[in-house]
Every structure is written in C-alpha cells, then in structure tokens.
Amino acid sequence: MHLSFTPPRQVKIGDAAAFAGTTPRAIRHYHQIGLLQEPARGADGRRRYGYDDMIRLLWIRRMVEAGVGLDDVRAAFDGTQDVDENLRRLDESLAAQEARLQRQRAVIRRVRAVGSPLGLLSDLVTDRLADLPAGAVRPSDVDSLMVTERIFGPVAAAIQASTFIVLATHPELRAEDDRLDAAEAALDDGVEPDDPRVEALAQQRFAHYKALERAGAAAGLDVVEKELFERDEEEHDLLMSAYEAFTKMPYDFSPARLRCMELTGQLLGQDTDDDS
C-alpha cells in the first residue's frame, strides 16, 4: 500500500507548541516581548506558523532549557550582545547552583548518617559530637548549638560543643546543669530582680561553668578548642560564651532571670580578665 503524505505549509499555535515542547501561553509571551515575531493570521483569525517560525521557536526552547534568560535569548538573536559572554555568565551561574546542590546533598547525607537533626549543623560541629552515643546530646543542646552557629559561625559552635561533650560524659555535671536550669526557670515565677536568690544562683551557675571547664581540660577538650580557634582567627572577636549567645535570642524571660544571666555574664567576663 502506498501512502501519500503532504506536510502542512503552516500550523496553528497549538500544533506549534506541541511540536516545540512548549505551551501556547509561552508562545504568546514570546510574541509580547518581541522574541518571536507574530505571524499572519488565517481566514479564521488564528495565527499560522511556518517553517522559519518553527525553527526560531525551536532555538528559543533549546536556549531556555539550557538556562539562558529570555532577555539574553533576544540579545543573542538580535546580535546586540556577545553570545559567548552570555554563555560564560550562564556557566558561572550553573556552577554556583551545582555547588549549592552539592552542599545540600552533603547535609542530607550527614543527617541520614547521624540519624538526628544534629546533622543539620555544620560538619565541624557534627564531627565533634560523632563519637557520643545516640541520645547523649539533647534536643535543647542542639538548639543551643544552632543559635551559636548562626550568630558566631561553625568554629564557635564547635568550641561550644565541648560543653555538651562534658555533660554527656559526666552524669553528675548533667544533673547539676538540670538543677540550675530548673532554678533559673523558677525565677520567672514572680521573683524580683533584687531578690538575693538571683545573685546566689548566678554564683552557682558561674561555679558550674568553671566545673565544666575543668572537666573539659581534663579530657583534653581544651586542646581541640585551641586548634579550632587558631584555624579561624577572624572569629576571635566574635567568640562568646553560651550565655552571651542566648542573650541574642528573643526569649520571654522575667527581669529576675535576665538579671541572673547578666550577673553570670559579668562573673565570666571578670574571670576571663583575670586569666589574661
């Protein structure tokens, strides 16, 4: 059987869109912005697209699929802009996107490997806590690390991680930390800022920080902290205590509790001055 076939000389917008792999709406947009010349209409008032129209439409679709912006596509066709320059900028943009996707995939792999939201923190922080048993780092610990990392960067958060390593490996210090947390929370129950309990609790919190520091030094964590600190000296002026990081966040604390935190910070600052 012999089949006779004569290709159409012109096609309607729906057929043109289907062939080019786009939509009639997109083609109309190309017309509106002057990227594709609007063809003559037939007797029925509908646009008719010929061979040259389809060739241009195909090139537009290929360039758009490659990531070239419509303004750059028009400039390339008009010869008003260097095509190679457009492609160079596009290549740089795609390289940046690729790097961002690689970072995102690295985070996903880290979260899956760690098995907890801890993996959302930087690898510098996550690696420091990798040897701790599952559950040793509490959700509130991760919250604190995230605050510190956001404000002061990964190095500061990695240094702060020493505190949570000590708490995870010293049950008595964790118990004292919990007691102090509860006592500080109780300050929100109508205690006045000048109440003697506020200053006493600040002294206890300061003593607890010093105990954590000694335990960390005994475990050699201070050596790791020094190495971390030296690898990014630019963060020296930004490096602060967990107390100072907390004061940067919007917490609904009572005046008494804020006063306790302020006094604790003063004691820590004095201690730092005495050591320098």
Helices and strands as residue ranges (DSSP letters): H 13-20, H 24-32, H 51-65, H 70-78, H 83-114, G 117-120, H 123-128, H 139-152, H 154-169, H 171-186, H 196-218, H 221-230, G 233-235, H 242-246, H 255-275
